[in-house]
Amino acid sequence: MTSNDNDNGNTNGNENNNKQILITGATGALGFSSASYLYEQGYNIIVVGRNMEKLQDMYKNFTASQCTIIQNPLVSEEAIKGLFKTIKEKIGKLDALVNCAGAINEKPINIVKEQDIMDIFHINTFSPILLTKYFSKKSNHNANASIIFISSLASYNGSKGLSIYASTKGALDGMIMSLSAEFNGDIRVNSIVPGMMDDGMGSNFIKNISNETHEKFQKDYILGLGKAQDVAHMIEYLISEKSRWITGQKFFLDGGYLSR
């Protein structure tokens, strides 16, 4: 399902006005921040989420000429295939795929159920792989296209209760060099590895911890906790011509956490 009501675009008079960027997880903090920043920079955005009412409310001030809203839960290959069929018919070829959809499930390994594993792998790993499959078809992307995966510092720094979540993100990072070789320059593939953000997926975690634990987190991050916009800025760089010589790389945005 697609929707948009406004009709005046945000034209900055630059080459971004011709770029079509697909953003999944567009109702999450990171997805919305990224979509908003790319919109401000003049990119044409296609925002995808599960809930049309929420999408329409969050993007109600975005203009139809520059923002296309699509409801799609991305729960199956057929759904993802249908998404690209809709985009091809309504918009044409894409210039970038930004995988912001994600979920977290904090459970010790000794109580994890098989369904828990399948559910989080489907959202965090299987869907991005299938999105990559259909994006990579010549009929769906322009030359010099780009794919961005959003990983997590949890895959590189052990945290209790996050072993399954960490493995879903580590799987994505394990793909990027092979995909870069496979695409052979036609599509650049990179991963962003963010640390804890106080307005991203980690915000719910932060709300439920003690002041003492929160202060420890603040000290562990040399530059403090991050913001979703910090990631949005890196996304814009990696889909732009400024990063034309970069592929198969992981970019750690952790406020100095790993160097402490």
GIPE-V614633 format. One record per residue. N is the residue number from 1. RES is the residue in three letters. D_CENTER is the distance of its C-alpha to the mean C-alpha in Angstrom with 1 decimal. Layout:
n	res	d_center
N	RES	D_CENTER
N	RES	D_CENTER
This chain:
n	res	d_center
1	MET	20.6
2	THR	19.9
3	SER	21.0
4	ASN	21.7
5	ASP	24.8
6	ASN	25.0
7	ASP	26.2
8	ASN	26.0
9	GLY	23.2
10	ASN	22.2
11	THR	23.9
12	ASN	24.0
13	GLY	26.2
14	ASN	23.9
15	GLU	22.4
16	ASN	19.0
17	ASN	20.7
18	ASN	20.8
19	LYS	17.1
20	GLN	15.1
21	ILE	11.3
22	LEU	9.5
23	ILE	6.5
24	THR	6.2
25	GLY	6.7
26	ALA	8.4
27	THR	11.1
28	GLY	9.6
29	ALA	10.4
30	LEU	7.3
31	GLY	6.1
32	PHE	9.8
33	SER	10.4
34	SER	8.2
35	ALA	9.7
36	SER	13.0
37	TYR	13.2
38	LEU	12.6
39	TYR	15.1
40	GLU	17.4
41	GLN	17.4
42	GLY	18.6
43	TYR	15.8
44	ASN	16.1
45	ILE	13.0
46	ILE	12.6
47	VAL	10.9
48	VAL	10.8
49	GLY	11.7
50	ARG	14.6
51	ASN	17.0
52	MET	18.5
53	GLU	20.6
54	LYS	17.8
55	LEU	15.9
56	GLN	19.2
57	ASP	20.1
58	MET	17.0
59	TYR	17.1
60	LYS	20.9
61	ASN	21.5
62	PHE	19.4
63	THR	21.6
64	ALA	21.7
65	SER	22.4
66	GLN	19.0
67	CYS	16.8
68	THR	16.8
69	ILE	15.9
70	ILE	15.7
71	GLN	16.2
72	ASN	15.2
73	PRO	14.7
74	LEU	13.5
75	VAL	16.2
76	SER	18.1
77	GLU	18.4
78	GLU	20.6
79	ALA	18.1
80	ILE	15.6
81	LYS	18.6
82	GLY	19.6
83	LEU	16.4
84	PHE	17.0
85	LYS	20.6
86	THR	20.1
87	ILE	18.0
88	LYS	20.7
89	GLU	23.4
90	LYS	22.2
91	ILE	20.4
92	GLY	21.0
93	LYS	19.0
94	LEU	15.5
95	ASP	14.7
96	ALA	11.1
97	LEU	8.2
98	VAL	4.6
99	ASN	3.1
100	CYS	2.0
101	ALA	5.7
102	GLY	7.8
103	ALA	11.4
104	ILE	14.0
105	ASN	17.7
106	GLU	20.2
107	LYS	23.3
108	PRO	25.9
109	ILE	26.2
110	ASN	29.7
111	ILE	28.7
112	VAL	25.6
113	LYS	26.3
114	GLU	25.4
115	GLN	23.6
116	ASP	21.5
117	ILE	20.4
118	MET	19.9
119	ASP	17.9
120	ILE	15.2
121	PHE	15.2
122	HIS	14.8
123	ILE	11.6
124	ASN	10.0
125	THR	11.8
126	PHE	13.9
127	SER	11.6
128	PRO	9.2
129	ILE	12.7
130	LEU	14.2
131	LEU	11.6
132	THR	12.3
133	LYS	16.0
134	TYR	16.3
135	PHE	14.4
136	SER	16.7
137	LYS	19.8
138	LYS	21.8
139	SER	22.3
140	ASN	18.6
141	HIS	17.6
142	ASN	19.6
143	ALA	20.9
144	ASN	19.0
145	ALA	15.6
146	SER	12.4
147	ILE	9.5
148	ILE	6.8
149	PHE	5.9
150	ILE	5.1
151	SER	8.7
152	SER	11.2
153	LEU	14.6
154	ALA	16.1
155	SER	16.3
156	TYR	18.6
157	ASN	20.5
158	GLY	22.2
159	SER	21.9
160	LYS	24.1
161	GLY	22.7
162	LEU	19.3
163	SER	20.5
164	ILE	18.9
165	TYR	15.4
166	ALA	15.9
167	SER	16.9
168	THR	13.9
169	LYS	11.7
170	GLY	14.8
171	ALA	15.0
172	LEU	11.8
173	ASP	13.3
174	GLY	16.5
175	MET	15.5
176	ILE	14.5
177	MET	18.1
178	SER	19.5
179	LEU	17.1
180	SER	17.9
181	ALA	21.6
182	GLU	21.4
183	PHE	20.0
184	ASN	22.5
185	GLY	21.2
186	ASP	20.4
187	ILE	16.6
188	ARG	15.2
189	VAL	12.7
190	ASN	11.4
191	SER	9.5
192	ILE	8.9
193	VAL	10.9
194	PRO	11.1
195	GLY	14.2
196	MET	15.3
197	MET	14.3
198	ASP	16.9
199	ASP	14.8
200	GLY	11.6
201	MET	11.7
202	GLY	14.7
203	SER	16.6
204	ASN	18.2
205	PHE	19.3
206	ILE	20.9
207	LYS	22.8
208	ASN	24.5
209	ILE	25.8
210	SER	29.0
211	ASN	29.6
212	GLU	30.9
213	THR	27.8
214	HIS	25.7
215	GLU	28.0
216	LYS	27.7
217	PHE	23.9
218	GLN	24.6
219	LYS	27.1
220	ASP	25.0
221	TYR	22.4
222	ILE	24.7
223	LEU	22.8
224	GLY	22.1
225	LEU	18.9
226	GLY	15.9
227	LYS	14.3
228	ALA	10.9
229	GLN	12.3
230	ASP	13.0
231	VAL	9.4
232	ALA	9.3
233	HIS	12.4
234	MET	11.4
235	ILE	8.7
236	GLU	11.7
237	TYR	13.9
238	LEU	12.3
239	ILE	12.2
240	SER	15.7
241	GLU	19.1
242	LYS	19.4
243	SER	17.6
244	ARG	19.5
245	TRP	21.1
246	ILE	18.1
247	THR	16.7
248	GLY	16.3
249	GLN	15.6
250	LYS	13.9
251	PHE	13.6
252	PHE	14.6
253	LEU	14.1
254	ASP	16.5
255	GLY	19.2
256	GLY	21.7
257	TYR	21.4
258	LEU	22.0
259	SER	24.9
260	ARG	26.8
